[in-house]
Amino acid sequence: MIHYQNFQRILDREQVILTDNNLQFSGDSGWYENEVYHARRFSSIKLDILSGTITSLEERLWWLSHPNVYITEKILEEVKRFTYVISNKLISLNRPERLSSPSRQRDYQHRHKTLDGHDSHEGSGHGRSDYESSGQRQLMESIGFLYKEIVRISKKSIFKPARRGVLISLENVVETITAHTAAKFDFYDFCANSENTAKKYEDLHADEQLVATALYISLVDMTSNCIVTKDRDIRKILVNILNYLSHAETMEANHILSALIEKPISVYFELDIGRPVCVFDTFKPKESKSAYISPISPIPAEVDKSLRGEIATLLHDILSH
């Protein structure tokens, strides 16, 4: 089922939309990790899973094509990273099966001889029909193509700040507070013993950049905006930023909190496939579906002192233009 209408409401309501890389418009959200990651042959992948994934990717292209939908540079890097994963998987699945023993070689040769004794590989591109399905191969190739299209469209949708230095300073503040308030949940550490867990990659801090960009749009561009994501960490990161500012009790922190009420940031979380719901709003944080989250442990005094200085300098830079 296509869920365009749920996302269309956000498009109609929000002026600026920052989108995450993990939205699942339809299909199976675990299609790669559960179905493709361990596959050694195309034929072992379910056709309906791949078909549903193609539909979801086509819907994502529709979403990215709107002029008020933006992504950040690090979100684009995540998309590129997964596009590379898909390309490598296609290469792996297209390789002939490795034959490690003479008995397996004889069995393989026997399977691929025709009745007249000629190798069925000769003169045909379908010599491994016993081991793979052309249908699955075509769908996987379509998925690879669609990811490349998403990368191409995403490059046109990157948010480009007029004052890049301010955005970088905001990222530093967000990363520091996030690192000391345990806002991010490491899925890979949680699933360290799971055979279904795909390879862990270096954290690009894309979540922090996404939140910092939302803050930039609100504070510098003075424009209300929202983040649409399937990542629970996004809400926690933003809430912990507000929590820190509310406890700082400085003129700079209070000014930022007031600005975020005047030009609020909303967070839409995809509760179910194709069903994003607003779970937080800086205009009315206490009325949102999540209250402030207190830091698990106090931020060290030297870090807190440095943060206060960075925030004061940051606000001065914002107000000086």
C-alpha positions as CSV (number, residue, x, y, z in Angstrom):
1,M,0.0,0.0,0.0
2,I,1.3,3.4,-0.9
3,H,1.3,6.0,1.9
4,Y,1.8,9.1,-0.1
5,Q,-1.0,10.9,1.8
6,N,0.7,10.6,5.2
7,F,3.8,12.3,3.8
8,Q,1.8,14.8,1.7
9,R,0.3,16.2,4.9
10,I,3.8,17.0,6.1
11,L,4.7,18.5,2.7
12,D,1.6,20.8,2.9
13,R,2.1,21.7,6.5
14,E,5.9,22.3,6.9
15,Q,7.9,25.1,5.3
16,V,11.3,23.4,5.4
17,I,11.7,19.6,5.8
18,L,14.9,17.9,6.7
19,T,14.7,14.2,5.8
20,D,16.6,11.3,7.3
21,N,18.0,8.4,5.2
22,N,16.0,5.6,7.0
23,L,12.3,6.4,6.0
24,Q,10.4,3.3,4.8
25,F,7.4,4.4,2.8
26,S,6.2,0.8,2.2
27,G,7.6,-2.7,1.9
28,D,9.7,-4.5,4.5
29,S,12.0,-2.3,6.6
30,G,14.4,-5.2,7.2
31,W,14.7,-6.2,3.6
32,Y,18.4,-6.0,3.3
33,E,19.5,-7.2,6.7
34,N,17.0,-10.1,7.0
35,E,16.7,-11.1,3.3
36,V,19.7,-10.0,1.3
37,Y,22.7,-9.7,3.6
38,H,23.3,-13.5,4.0
39,A,22.1,-14.5,0.5
40,R,24.6,-16.4,-1.6
41,R,22.4,-16.8,-4.6
42,F,19.8,-14.6,-6.3
43,S,17.2,-17.5,-6.1
44,S,17.3,-17.5,-2.3
45,I,15.9,-13.9,-2.1
46,K,12.1,-13.6,-2.1
47,L,10.6,-11.8,-5.1
48,D,7.9,-10.1,-3.1
49,I,10.4,-8.5,-0.7
50,L,12.4,-7.1,-3.6
51,S,9.3,-5.8,-5.3
52,G,8.2,-4.1,-2.1
53,T,11.6,-2.5,-1.8
54,I,11.4,-1.1,-5.3
55,T,8.1,0.5,-4.6
56,S,9.5,2.1,-1.4
57,L,12.5,3.4,-3.2
58,E,10.3,4.9,-5.9
59,E,8.3,6.6,-3.2
60,R,11.5,8.0,-1.7
61,L,12.4,9.5,-5.0
62,W,9.0,11.1,-5.1
63,W,9.6,12.5,-1.6
64,L,13.0,13.9,-2.4
65,S,11.8,15.6,-5.6
66,H,9.8,18.2,-3.6
67,P,11.5,21.6,-3.3
68,N,11.0,22.0,0.4
69,V,12.6,18.6,1.3
70,Y,16.3,18.8,2.1
71,I,19.0,16.4,3.2
72,T,22.4,17.1,4.9
73,E,25.8,16.3,3.6
74,K,26.4,13.4,6.1
75,I,23.0,11.9,5.3
76,L,24.0,11.9,1.7
77,E,27.2,10.1,2.7
78,E,25.1,7.4,4.4
79,V,23.1,7.0,1.2
80,K,26.3,6.7,-0.8
81,R,27.7,4.2,1.7
82,F,24.6,1.9,1.3
83,T,24.6,2.3,-2.5
84,Y,28.2,1.0,-2.4
85,V,27.0,-1.9,-0.2
86,I,24.3,-2.8,-2.8
87,S,26.8,-2.6,-5.7
88,N,29.2,-4.9,-3.9
89,K,26.4,-7.4,-3.1
90,L,25.4,-7.5,-6.7
91,I,29.0,-8.2,-7.7
92,S,29.1,-11.0,-5.1
93,L,25.8,-12.6,-6.2
94,N,26.9,-12.5,-9.8
95,R,30.1,-14.5,-9.2
96,P,30.0,-18.2,-10.1
97,E,29.7,-20.4,-7.1
98,R,33.0,-21.4,-5.6
99,L,33.8,-25.0,-6.0
100,S,36.1,-26.0,-3.2
101,S,36.3,-29.8,-3.6
102,P,36.5,-32.2,-6.6
103,S,33.2,-33.8,-5.6
104,R,31.4,-30.5,-5.8
105,Q,33.1,-29.7,-9.1
106,R,31.9,-33.1,-10.5
107,D,28.4,-32.4,-9.2
108,Y,28.4,-28.9,-10.7
109,Q,29.6,-30.2,-14.1
110,H,27.0,-33.0,-14.0
111,R,24.2,-30.5,-13.3
112,H,25.2,-28.3,-16.2
113,K,25.6,-30.9,-19.0
114,T,22.8,-31.3,-21.5
115,L,21.6,-34.7,-22.7
116,D,23.9,-34.6,-25.7
117,G,27.0,-34.0,-23.5
118,H,27.5,-30.3,-24.2
119,D,28.1,-27.8,-21.5
120,S,24.9,-25.8,-21.0
121,H,27.0,-22.7,-20.5
122,E,28.0,-22.6,-24.1
123,G,26.0,-20.1,-26.2
124,S,23.7,-19.2,-23.4
125,G,23.6,-16.5,-20.7
126,H,21.4,-18.7,-18.5
127,G,23.9,-21.4,-17.5
128,R,23.4,-21.1,-13.8
129,S,19.6,-21.3,-13.8
130,D,19.7,-24.0,-11.1
131,Y,21.4,-21.6,-8.8
132,E,19.8,-18.3,-9.4
133,S,16.7,-16.6,-10.8
134,S,16.8,-13.9,-13.5
135,G,13.8,-12.3,-11.8
136,Q,15.6,-11.7,-8.6
137,R,18.7,-10.5,-10.4
138,Q,16.7,-8.0,-12.4
139,L,15.0,-6.7,-9.3
140,M,18.3,-6.4,-7.4
141,E,19.7,-4.5,-10.3
142,S,16.7,-2.2,-10.3
143,I,17.3,-1.6,-6.6
144,G,20.9,-0.7,-7.3
145,F,19.8,1.7,-10.1
146,L,17.2,3.3,-7.8
147,Y,19.8,3.9,-5.1
148,K,22.1,5.6,-7.6
149,E,19.1,7.8,-8.6
150,I,18.5,8.6,-5.0
151,V,22.1,9.8,-4.7
152,R,21.7,11.9,-7.8
153,I,18.5,13.6,-6.6
154,S,19.8,13.9,-3.1
155,K,22.8,15.9,-4.4
156,K,20.3,18.5,-5.6
157,S,18.5,18.5,-2.3
158,I,21.4,19.2,0.0
159,F,20.9,22.1,2.4
160,K,23.5,24.7,1.8
161,P,23.9,27.2,4.6
162,A,24.8,30.8,3.8
163,R,26.9,30.9,7.0
164,R,28.7,27.6,7.0
165,G,30.9,28.5,10.0
166,V,27.9,29.0,12.2
167,L,26.5,25.5,11.2
168,I,29.9,23.9,12.0
169,S,29.9,25.6,15.4
170,L,26.3,24.3,16.0
171,E,27.4,20.8,15.1
172,N,30.3,21.0,17.6
173,V,27.9,22.0,20.4
174,V,25.3,19.3,19.4
175,E,28.0,16.6,19.2
176,T,29.5,17.6,22.6
177,I,26.2,17.6,24.4
178,T,25.1,14.4,22.8
179,A,28.4,12.7,23.7
180,H,27.8,13.5,27.4
181,T,24.1,12.8,27.6
182,A,23.9,9.3,26.1
183,A,21.3,10.3,23.6
184,K,22.5,7.9,20.9
185,F,21.6,4.2,21.0
186,D,24.2,1.9,19.4
187,F,22.1,-0.7,17.6
188,Y,25.3,-2.7,16.6
189,D,26.5,-3.0,20.2
190,F,23.1,-4.1,21.3
191,C,23.1,-6.8,18.5
192,A,26.7,-7.7,18.8
193,N,26.0,-11.4,19.1
194,S,23.4,-11.5,16.4
195,E,24.2,-13.3,13.2
196,N,21.8,-11.1,11.3
197,T,23.6,-7.9,12.1
198,A,25.3,-6.3,9.1
199,K,28.8,-4.8,9.3
200,K,29.2,-1.8,11.6
201,Y,30.6,1.4,10.0
202,E,32.3,4.4,11.5
203,D,29.7,6.9,13.0
204,L,29.5,9.9,10.6
205,H,27.6,11.8,13.3
206,A,24.8,12.3,10.7
207,D,22.2,12.5,13.4
208,E,24.0,15.4,15.1
209,Q,24.4,17.2,11.8
210,L,20.7,16.8,11.1
211,V,19.7,18.4,14.5
212,A,22.3,21.1,14.1
213,T,20.9,22.0,10.7
214,A,17.4,22.2,12.1
215,L,18.8,24.6,14.8
216,Y,20.6,26.6,12.1
217,I,17.4,27.0,10.1
218,S,15.5,28.1,13.1
219,L,18.1,30.4,14.7
220,V,19.9,31.9,11.6
221,D,17.3,31.6,8.8
222,M,14.6,32.3,11.3
223,T,12.3,29.7,9.7
224,S,10.2,27.0,11.3
225,N,11.3,23.6,10.1
226,C,11.0,19.9,10.9
227,I,12.9,16.6,10.8
228,V,11.3,13.4,9.4
229,T,13.0,10.3,10.6
230,K,12.7,6.7,11.7
231,D,15.5,7.1,14.2
232,R,14.5,7.6,17.9
233,D,17.8,9.2,18.6
234,I,16.9,12.3,16.7
235,R,14.2,13.3,19.2
236,K,16.5,12.4,22.2
237,I,19.4,14.5,20.8
238,L,17.2,17.6,20.3
239,V,15.5,17.2,23.6
240,N,18.8,16.9,25.4
241,I,20.0,20.1,23.7
242,L,16.9,21.9,25.1
243,N,17.4,20.2,28.5
244,Y,21.0,21.5,28.7
245,L,20.0,25.0,27.6
246,S,17.2,25.1,30.1
247,H,19.5,24.2,33.0
248,A,22.3,26.5,31.9
249,E,20.3,29.6,33.0
250,T,22.4,32.0,30.9
251,M,21.2,34.9,28.8
252,E,22.5,33.2,25.7
253,A,20.7,29.9,26.5
254,N,17.5,31.7,27.3
255,H,17.7,33.6,24.0
256,I,18.1,30.4,22.0
257,L,15.2,28.7,23.8
258,S,12.9,31.7,23.1
259,A,14.0,31.7,19.4
260,L,13.1,28.0,19.2
261,I,9.6,28.8,20.4
262,E,9.2,31.6,17.9
263,K,10.5,29.5,15.0
264,P,9.9,26.0,16.2
265,I,11.4,22.7,15.2
266,S,9.1,19.6,14.9
267,V,10.2,16.0,14.9
268,Y,8.2,13.5,13.0
269,F,8.9,9.9,13.8
270,E,7.8,7.0,11.6
271,L,6.0,4.9,14.1
272,D,4.9,2.3,11.5
273,I,5.9,1.9,7.9
274,G,4.5,4.9,6.0
275,R,3.0,6.5,9.2
276,P,5.1,9.5,10.4
277,V,3.7,11.2,13.6
278,C,4.8,14.4,15.2
279,V,6.4,13.4,18.5
280,F,8.1,16.6,19.5
281,D,7.8,20.4,18.9
282,T,10.0,23.1,20.4
283,F,7.0,25.5,20.3
284,K,5.2,23.4,23.0
285,P,7.8,20.9,24.4
286,K,5.9,20.1,27.6
287,E,2.8,19.2,25.6
288,S,4.7,17.0,23.1
289,K,4.6,13.2,23.4
290,S,8.0,13.2,25.1
291,A,9.1,15.3,28.0
292,Y,12.6,16.6,28.5
293,I,15.2,13.9,29.1
294,S,17.6,14.6,31.8
295,P,21.3,13.7,31.2
296,I,22.2,10.3,32.5
297,S,25.2,11.8,34.2
298,P,26.3,15.5,34.8
299,I,28.4,17.0,32.1
300,P,32.0,17.4,33.4
301,A,32.7,20.9,34.7
302,E,35.5,21.7,32.2
303,V,33.2,20.5,29.3
304,D,30.3,22.6,30.7
305,K,32.5,25.7,30.9
306,S,33.8,25.2,27.4
307,L,30.2,24.7,26.1
308,R,29.0,27.9,27.7
309,G,31.8,29.8,26.0
310,E,31.0,28.2,22.6
311,I,27.3,29.0,23.0
312,A,28.0,32.6,23.9
313,T,30.3,33.0,20.9
314,L,27.8,31.3,18.7
315,L,25.0,33.5,19.7
316,H,27.2,36.6,19.2
317,D,28.0,35.4,15.7
318,I,24.3,34.8,14.9
319,L,23.2,38.2,16.2
320,S,26.1,40.1,14.5
321,H,24.6,39.7,11.1
